[in-house]
């Protein structure tokens, strides 16, 4: 139904530059200076690691796959039936620029932007996926499960994610089983 994955252009570019540089050094250094070539290649691989660590981390911990039954964020799987449909509708309304008009049973309680510019209070929500924080280029989206636990999902396009989640929960906000 919905997938969100990071771009691989940056990682492929960095790896390509590294491979071209190592091959270029090999043309000049091999076969006389094998040890020096290996040492310099290993040293530059540490630089390569620094450039691709964040994109690889985003891929591992923040990729999103939504099927009609399961929401997978990073290393976690959550049954769509366990999500609170009202909290999804409220988060979608907030993402579209609306406000919460009446009190309800949802875990979302702060319609005004906070000091960090988020639409809801993200300090009480558990980050889904296994990462330590929301990376640059992604925005937090808070929904709740049926037990009232707030779940924070880092997304590049929160509105599209919430629209797909609302569709997965059914038109009336109730998940029907077949």
N, C-alpha and C positions, 0 to 999 in steps of 0.2 A: 504494500500500500504506500509506504513512504520510506525513503532512505536518505540519509544525510552522511556524506563522507567528505573528508578533506581532499583538497587538490594535491596531486602528487608532482606537480610541475617543479616546485621549489626543491624537493628531495632529488628528483631526477636530474635537475640542473646541477646541484651540488655534487652528486655522485659522478656525473659526466665530466665536470671540471676536474675532479680528483683523478679519475681514470686517465684523462688526457694528460694531466700533469705528471702522473707516475710513468706513463708510457714515454713521454718526452724525456723525462730524466733517465729512463732505462736506455734510450737510444744513445745518450751521451755517456752513461756510466758503465753499462754492462759490456763485456764480462769482467773487466778489470776490477771494478769497485762494487762487487755484489753486496758486501756488508754495509757499505755506506748507503747504497741505494735502498736496501731494506730498512735501515735505520731512519732515513729521511721519509720514506713511504709510510712507515709506522707512525712517525711524528705527525705527518700531515693527516693521517687517518684520525688522530685525536681532534684535529681542527674540523675535519669532516663530521665527526660525531657531534661536536658542539653545534654545527649548523643544521643537522637533521634530527636532533633529539626532540625538539618541541613538535615538529610535524608528526613524527612517529608516535609520540605520546598522545597527541590529539587523535590519531587514528586508533590507537589501542583503547583509550579511555572515553572518547567522546563520539564515536561513530554511532549512528542511530539507525535501527532497522525496526520498522513497525509492520507487523502482519495483523490480520484480523483478530488473532488471539493473544499475541505476545508483543510487548514493547521491549526491545533490547537496546540498552544504552551501555556502550563499552563492554564490560565483563558481566553486567547484571541483566537478568531477564525478569520482567514484571508482567504478570497476566493482565490483560486489558480489563478483564472482569473485576480485578482488584482495585482499579482506579475509580476515583469519585467523579462521576460525570458532571456534577454541578461545579466542582473546582475547575474542571477543564473548560466549561462554558464561561466561568468567571475570568479565568486567565486569558481566554480568547477575546473576551470583551475588553479586558485591560490592554491586551496587545494591539487591538484595533483602535485604541485611543478612547474607549468608553470609560465608564465608571461603574462601581457597584452601587445599585440603587437601593437595595433593601437587605436587611440582615438575613442570613440563611445559615445552613449547617456546614457550609464549606470552611476549609481551614484558611482560606485567604482572608486577611483582615485589614490590610492597609492599601486602600486604593490610591493614595497620594504617592508621588515619587519620594524615595528616601534620599539621604545625602549623597549616596553613590549614583543616583539617577535610575535605580531600579524601580519597577512599578509595585513591587511587593517587598516585604521584609524577608530578605534571603538569609538572615543570620540564624533563624531557627530551623531552616530546611536542611535535610540531609542530601549531600551531593551524590547523585546517582552515577554509576559507571566505574568507580574505583579511583578516581583522580583526587588530588588534594585541593584543587581550586578551578575556577572558571578561567580558561585561557583567553589571551587576547584574540579579538576577532569573533568571539562568541558571546551571546547574551544569555543570562540566566532566565529560566522559566520555572515557576513554582506551581506544582499541582499537588493534589493530595490523594492518598489511597483511601479506601473505605474505612480504615481504622483511624483516620484523622492525621496520620503522619505526613508531614510536608516533604515533598520530593523536589529537589532542584535539578533541572536538566539543562545542561549547557547546549545551546543550539545556535547555528548560524542564521536560521530563519524561524524564529519562534512561532510566528503566525501560521506558517505552513505546517509545522509540527502539530500545533494545537488544532488546526483544522482537520488534519488527518486523524488525530486522536478522537476528536468529536465525532467524526464519521465512523470510526471503529467502535465507539460506544453505542452507536445507534441513533436514529433520528430523535427519539424522545429522551435520550440520555440514559436509556436502560439497555444493557447488553442482553440480547436474546440468545438462547442456546438452541442449537439445532440438533 
